[in-house]
Amino acid sequence: MIRLLATVFLLLAALPARAETIAIVNARLLTMGPQGEIERGTVVVRDGRIAAVGANVAIPTGARVIDGNGGILTPGFIQADSTLGTVEVSQVPASADRATHHDSISAAFDISLGLNPDSILLPVARLAGITRAVVTPLYDDRGNRRLLFAGQAAVIDLGQRPDMVTRPRVAMVLEMGESGAERGGGARGAEIAALRALIDDVRHFARNLALYDRGAGRPQTLSRTDLEALIPVVEGRMPLIVRVDRAADIREAIAFARAERLRIILDGAAEGWRVADEISRAGIPVILDPMSNLPHSFAELGATMENAARLHTAGVTIILKTGSGVAHRARELRYGAGNAVAYGLPYEAALAAITINPARTFGVAERIGSIEPGKDADLVLWTGDPFEPLSQPRAILVRGVEQPLSARPLDLRDRYRSMN
Amino acid sequence: MRRAAALLFLGALVGCAAGERPVAAPSAPAPLRAGLDASPDPYPSTYRPGPSQRLAIVGATVLTGTGAEIANGTVLLADGRIEAVGAGLPVPDGYQRIDGAGRWVTPGVIDAHSHVGIWSQPDSVEAHNDVNELTEPNTAEVWAEHSVWPQDPGFDTAREAGITTLQILPGSGNLFGGRTVTLRNVPAMSVQEMKFPGAPYGLKVACGENPKRVYGGRGRSPASGMGNVAGYRRAWIDAADYRRRWDSWRASGTGDPPRRDLELETLAGVLGGEILVQNHCYRADEMAIMIDVAREFGFRIRTFHHANEAYKIAPLLAREDICVATWTNWWGYKMEVFDAIEENAALVHEAGGCAIIHSDDPTVIQHLNQEAAAALSAGRRAGLDIDEAEAIRWITANPARALGISETTGTLEPGKRADVVLWSANPFSIYARAERVWIDGASVFDRRDPGYRRHSDFLVGQPGQELRP
């Protein structure tokens, strides 16, 4: 109990200053909202939200003024396919809560439970302009676990607050294609057959809850908690993140979603550009790593730096990420966006792919993703182009609270500079 | 080794002349049959530079790798060598003119730490993992070049990113992983055609978590940090003894020669100074121990690889003249890399050390200039005044030094190999791409040439190749 109390005190002590009224003036605003780009403008922040945006906005009396010095102000970036808040050291299992090897919990694994707002990774990612993340379960196949779903993703903020969950249970995670086949019995076709049967089971369960309550339902391969977790998916209320790379596997995933009336988000999609028109027609968003250009597997033979640009040109909503389940290397997100631009993606599309696109895809666009009145004040003021490594953030706000420009690695840096 | 033996022999003669009566004049041992004596170069380089013509790159901003930035620079290449570098030099007759206006020129990028070719694409396929001989903690007898698959598509993508030279190292699962090899990044059918002529071999040594995890997990030594160090010391004692036996046999010229031992031959090569120690070591305290191990056995460490805690002992590493090859962005995947900071390279540089940005990865190798930019940015954030002309050394001149090839490559100086990259923009910009790459003056990549073909056979006839590169 004393330890618990101490922890609570520490948490409170670690909380940043409460939201205040702030005016960021004299900055180039890349709003990613209806106001587009404002060459020299002001953003007013009040009670944690954006109160006003424009070229001619009055500064409220009593507001703290942050002078942008002509720098660039962007919405905070959103890191998709992340494990931020669930891991400290990747190879120390006790410090990681991003995957489960429980025998009967797969779809029911809710990553929004058990997050760590004190993670030292959060300030590191924040210093790269990331203010939110889509925290997404990974698979843990120890002991030949053969469950198909990894669990449910959540949107979090990086403000290191106890209430860090922006929205829990935003999507369910499923691997198809090469690695899904391995989990589904060694063949793609086996996984698809198993998935169809599972979905039929979930639908039966959802229609006959009373029957199952009496212990009279049909035999199920999934646990009751997993069945319950999948009801929103089969009803099309919760999207399914489908991890898949090969062009043929993408087509298979689209056909599967259509046949089963599921909403899906493609993740990976290294060969997405080869079936860009089909993805576009199906209206399916794609999460992709713009740096992925190597044939790491037989499912990624067509990987190319132009994937992002080609999908965008075909009209696909793209979301950029860096790696899978990224946590420590989250700070490379802005570099990935810059590389996508170097390989043909329009600048504004790259910025949308790490702000408003993930916000819309994960159902949180009413709160984040652009600089618009009424939205949470997640804002980053940069010394220059945020995609350039030589630029750095000068001010970072999460939900209207200015964050310290510090992190454990910077503390270590300063400690040894003074020693040496 | 042979020269050392000859010197010893000469010393013996001088000793005789000084007065002692020789019992039996020692004579040089007759050459041994093939295989009984170490050949200094049993798998010799067959690398030949590609065809080149006289080139003048005109009007670019040139980062020479020597610390200079030249605006409106001209770089002249002739006969595979750098002929001249300067601002606004006249272009002699007979030189093909390449417009560098708005572009940047640097030395060819050198990766001091790569596994391309020994962990080839598709690297998720077990058959392509030839990087670690995880059968004994000491496998100094294996040579990375015997794993290299020149058809790895990763050589192509690295070349298209300006990588002209790279060191391929065995993995870090063993205390002694084996010999490294330094390659020219040219299309080739055999590894011999890629071997950098005259480049010394390296010995991969690994500290820390990997060896003790691999072997401790099997219930054998090393299972701890102290087990690691005992393993190194045992091996160096054996190597010192092996070297003594050969030296003594060569000096006496009599009796049976010692039996060759591939493992000890490599270690003895380090003791003799011909093979450079390339030491995977993350933590500051472990680097300090390794420096003492080297002192105990009389050899030098050329480079600490990864070395994410180098910033904690930067003055020591500068004093010891040991290079630090590190990343900017990798950290936190295990305990020994928990304290990594983005400023590592910049702080090593500030202390007067030899800082290097390396890849260890087939994707990062394509963005070493961007990793260097992030390292530079972190340094500037810390208030360090480092300019781009200096920072470019982290991926050119300094890795050349770490690999023992700085006399012929790594900078744009007259007489050096014409290993050159023409960038579309400042290479410290995220938008910069390598447009042209030359190795020994031969064009190996031209982004705008529709006739350019990737070398690897693996992707021939595979789906989705119409876009490449």
HADDOCK unambig.tbl for C-alpha pairs under 7 A between the chains (distance, minus, plus):
assign (segid A and resid 89 and name CA) (segid B and resid 332 and name CA) 5.24 0.50 0.50
assign (segid A and resid 89 and name CA) (segid B and resid 333 and name CA) 5.27 0.50 0.50
assign (segid A and resid 89 and name CA) (segid B and resid 334 and name CA) 5.49 0.50 0.50
assign (segid A and resid 89 and name CA) (segid B and resid 335 and name CA) 6.64 0.50 0.50
assign (segid A and resid 90 and name CA) (segid B and resid 332 and name CA) 6.73 0.50 0.50
assign (segid A and resid 90 and name CA) (segid B and resid 333 and name CA) 4.49 0.50 0.50
assign (segid A and resid 90 and name CA) (segid B and resid 334 and name CA) 5.98 0.50 0.50
assign (segid A and resid 91 and name CA) (segid B and resid 333 and name CA) 5.84 0.50 0.50
assign (segid A and resid 91 and name CA) (segid B and resid 334 and name CA) 5.07 0.50 0.50
assign (segid A and resid 92 and name CA) (segid B and resid 334 and name CA) 6.85 0.50 0.50
assign (segid A and resid 295 and name CA) (segid B and resid 121 and name CA) 5.92 0.50 0.50
assign (segid A and resid 295 and name CA) (segid B and resid 122 and name CA) 5.31 0.50 0.50
assign (segid A and resid 296 and name CA) (segid B and resid 121 and name CA) 5.48 0.50 0.50
assign (segid A and resid 296 and name CA) (segid B and resid 122 and name CA) 4.15 0.50 0.50
assign (segid A and resid 296 and name CA) (segid B and resid 123 and name CA) 5.16 0.50 0.50
assign (segid A and resid 296 and name CA) (segid B and resid 124 and name CA) 5.75 0.50 0.50
assign (segid A and resid 297 and name CA) (segid B and resid 122 and name CA) 4.82 0.50 0.50
assign (segid A and resid 297 and name CA) (segid B and resid 123 and name CA) 6.77 0.50 0.50
assign (segid A and resid 297 and name CA) (segid B and resid 124 and name CA) 5.63 0.50 0.50
assign (segid A and resid 297 and name CA) (segid B and resid 125 and name CA) 6.90 0.50 0.50
assign (segid A and resid 298 and name CA) (segid B and resid 122 and name CA) 6.98 0.50 0.50
assign (segid A and resid 301 and name CA) (segid B and resid 463 and name CA) 6.84 0.50 0.50
assign (segid A and resid 301 and name CA) (segid B and resid 464 and name CA) 6.98 0.50 0.50
assign (segid A and resid 302 and name CA) (segid B and resid 463 and name CA) 6.22 0.50 0.50
assign (segid A and resid 302 and name CA) (segid B and resid 464 and name CA) 4.39 0.50 0.50
assign (segid A and resid 302 and name CA) (segid B and resid 465 and name CA) 6.25 0.50 0.50
assign (segid A and resid 328 and name CA) (segid B and resid 331 and name CA) 6.34 0.50 0.50
assign (segid A and resid 328 and name CA) (segid B and resid 332 and name CA) 6.23 0.50 0.50
assign (segid A and resid 329 and name CA) (segid B and resid 329 and name CA) 6.34 0.50 0.50
assign (segid A and resid 329 and name CA) (segid B and resid 330 and name CA) 6.42 0.50 0.50
assign (segid A and resid 335 and name CA) (segid B and resid 430 and name CA) 6.68 0.50 0.50
assign (segid A and resid 338 and name CA) (segid B and resid 430 and name CA) 5.72 0.50 0.50
assign (segid A and resid 338 and name CA) (segid B and resid 431 and name CA) 6.44 0.50 0.50
assign (segid A and resid 339 and name CA) (segid B and resid 430 and name CA) 6.27 0.50 0.50
assign (segid A and resid 339 and name CA) (segid B and resid 431 and name CA) 6.38 0.50 0.50
assign (segid A and resid 342 and name CA) (segid B and resid 431 and name CA) 4.82 0.50 0.50
assign (segid A and resid 387 and name CA) (segid B and resid 430 and name CA) 6.99 0.50 0.50
assign (segid A and resid 388 and name CA) (segid B and resid 429 and name CA) 6.07 0.50 0.50
assign (segid A and resid 388 and name CA) (segid B and resid 430 and name CA) 5.47 0.50 0.50
assign (segid A and resid 389 and name CA) (segid B and resid 373 and name CA) 5.81 0.50 0.50
assign (segid A and resid 389 and name CA) (segid B and resid 374 and name CA) 4.89 0.50 0.50
assign (segid A and resid 389 and name CA) (segid B and resid 377 and name CA) 6.33 0.50 0.50
assign (segid A and resid 389 and name CA) (segid B and resid 430 and name CA) 6.83 0.50 0.50
assign (segid A and resid 390 and name CA) (segid B and resid 373 and name CA) 6.39 0.50 0.50
assign (segid A and resid 390 and name CA) (segid B and resid 374 and name CA) 6.52 0.50 0.50
assign (segid A and resid 390 and name CA) (segid B and resid 377 and name CA) 4.79 0.50 0.50
assign (segid A and resid 409 and name CA) (segid B and resid 339 and name CA) 6.70 0.50 0.50
assign (segid A and resid 409 and name CA) (segid B and resid 340 and name CA) 6.92 0.50 0.50
assign (segid A and resid 409 and name CA) (segid B and resid 341 and name CA) 5.24 0.50 0.50
assign (segid A and resid 413 and name CA) (segid B and resid 341 and name CA) 6.97 0.50 0.50
assign (segid A and resid 416 and name CA) (segid B and resid 312 and name CA) 5.82 0.50 0.50
